[in-house]
Amino acid sequence: MKRLFIDIEVCYKCEKCTAKCSYFYHQSDVLKEPIENNGVEKFLTYAAQYVICRRCEEKFCVKACPNEALEKDDSGILRRYSMKCTSCKTCAVACPFGTIYPEILPYKTSKCDFCVGKNEVPICVGTCEKGALQYIEVEESPEKNIYIINDKVAIHAVPWNKETKVGFVK
């Protein structure tokens, strides 16, 4: 199965993301005001959270959220529900490791829809100047630091390791 694949280390070498996004709400007047973040940047944020989250046993960020907009999935990764989040940033303050960056929590936001149902290679793949984004068949390989996040997304990055306390940090 083809997935949207992001090499986070390559992606972070860019000074500014030039990849284009075809997400509907970035190109319409539906929201009446322009959205400053682009879908690729939100996709990067989503993918990066997988590798930088320290997977605390005590869920400080989840408990701090007054709107129940956060939860940890079965693997301990933080999931944010944009429609519940009011961007109060209490989760960022509560995170003992500082891995929830306040700038990734805008109130008015949209996120990557992975071009689901478009039956074409996502435009971000063809417009990423550094080749950090690909649309390929990929299998999980911890030895190669390739991880499947969900049925549509895979990443290449060194994830945080509790035992060695080593991993990817922006």
C-alpha atoms as one frame of an Amber mdcrd trajectory, in Angstrom:
protein
   0.000   0.000   0.000   1.333   3.431  -0.922   1.714   5.943   1.871   2.714
   9.546   2.200   6.282   9.232   3.478   8.227  12.020   5.139  11.923  12.008
   5.958  11.873  14.342   8.933  15.617  14.873   9.054  15.676  15.985   5.405
  12.574  18.121   5.923  14.053  20.055   8.845  17.094  21.016   6.759  14.908
  23.388   4.735  14.783  26.961   5.938  11.244  27.400   4.665   8.822  24.848
   3.286   8.175  25.434  -0.403   6.003  22.370  -0.975   2.514  23.207  -2.127
  -0.661  21.791  -0.593  -3.914  20.966  -2.367  -6.027  20.808   0.788  -9.429
  22.340  -0.013  -9.556  24.924   2.765  -6.230  26.448   1.780  -7.590  27.378
  -1.629 -11.129  28.525  -0.999 -12.985  31.375   0.608 -14.930  29.029   2.887
 -13.131  30.243   6.021 -13.328  33.916   4.915  -9.853  34.563   6.361  -6.599
  33.115   5.080  -5.000  30.293   7.034  -1.371  31.110   7.704  -0.069  27.573
   8.135   0.022  25.289   5.152  -1.012  21.649   5.184   2.545  20.402   4.701
   3.704  22.180   7.850   0.819  20.637   9.813   1.706  17.247   8.345   5.284
  17.716   9.529   4.030  18.624  12.997   1.871  15.502  13.067   4.760  13.289
  11.995   7.323  14.939  14.276   5.112  14.425  17.331   5.523  10.696  16.774
   9.275  10.888  17.276   9.657  13.659  19.848   6.891  12.703  22.294   8.465
  11.139  25.374   5.426   8.885  25.970   5.108   9.756  29.641   3.346   7.228
  31.812   1.738  10.127  33.687  -0.205  12.007  31.014   0.475  15.577  32.165
  -0.516  17.213  28.880  -3.767  15.262  28.597  -4.743  16.017  32.189  -3.949
  19.721  31.742  -6.266  20.193  28.750  -9.521  21.813  29.926 -11.327  20.829
  26.710 -10.412  17.136  26.502  -8.778  17.855  23.148  -5.848  15.498  23.770
  -5.440  11.798  24.258  -2.642   9.304  24.089  -3.091   6.406  21.686  -2.157
   2.786  22.408   1.503   3.456  21.618   1.561   6.467  23.952   1.595   9.084
  21.192  -0.253  12.333  21.711  -3.293  12.917  19.499  -4.878  16.376  19.284
  -8.483  16.983  18.273  -8.394  20.302  16.453 -12.125  20.882  16.751 -11.936
  20.712  20.567  -8.665  22.613  20.979  -8.963  26.308  21.806  -5.185  26.888
  21.679  -4.961  27.682  25.388  -1.525  25.989  25.366  -1.899  24.463  28.838
  -0.652  21.184  27.364   2.576  22.875  26.241   3.075  24.314  29.725   2.305
  20.958  31.375   4.705  18.916  29.217   7.730  18.226  31.454   9.996  17.721
  28.432   8.935  20.742  26.380   8.080  18.617  23.355   4.737  20.303  22.692
   5.740  23.480  20.946   3.244  26.343  21.482   3.619  27.485  17.871   2.106
  24.212  16.605  -1.141  24.857  18.448  -2.892  27.599  16.486  -6.600  27.973
  17.142  -7.638  28.543  13.552  -6.053  25.654  11.752  -6.471  23.035   9.131
  -4.366  19.999   8.629  -3.158  17.652   5.971  -5.861  15.312   4.675  -3.186
  13.097   3.049  -4.972  13.691  -0.288  -7.261  10.792   0.574  -9.578   9.868
  -2.277  -7.859  12.040  -4.871  -6.286   9.024  -6.623  -3.188  10.957  -7.553
   0.254  11.671  -6.193  -0.107  14.485  -3.626   1.061  17.854  -4.939   3.380
  18.268  -1.938   5.448  15.290  -3.122   6.135  16.837  -6.515   6.824  20.315
  -5.139   9.102  19.424  -2.210  12.472  20.751  -3.383  14.548  18.549  -1.058
  12.665  15.295  -1.714  11.656  14.921   1.927   8.122  13.953   0.883   7.389
  10.861  -1.174   4.354   8.774  -2.088   5.679   5.218  -2.018   5.151   1.664
  -0.887   6.977   1.426   2.417   7.126  -1.064   5.244   8.020  -0.403   8.842
  11.678  -1.045   9.613  12.932   0.036  13.062  16.468  -0.905  11.961  16.224
   1.770   9.244  14.239   4.184  11.487  11.141   3.887   9.288   7.844   3.864
  11.172   4.248   3.524  10.076   2.102   6.122  11.854  -1.199   5.068  10.300
  -2.506   3.480   7.112  -1.711   6.647   5.126   1.524   7.930   6.705   5.054
   6.668   7.288   8.096   8.543   8.560  11.856   8.253   8.619  13.355   9.599
  11.841  15.092   8.496  14.995  12.354   8.252  17.644  12.838   9.046  21.314
  14.110   6.059  23.250  13.372   6.032  26.992  16.245   3.685  27.817  19.007
   5.477  25.931  17.436   8.949  26.171  18.396   9.529  22.561  16.205  10.569
  19.674  15.250  13.214  17.220  14.909  16.722  18.624  14.195  19.748  16.463
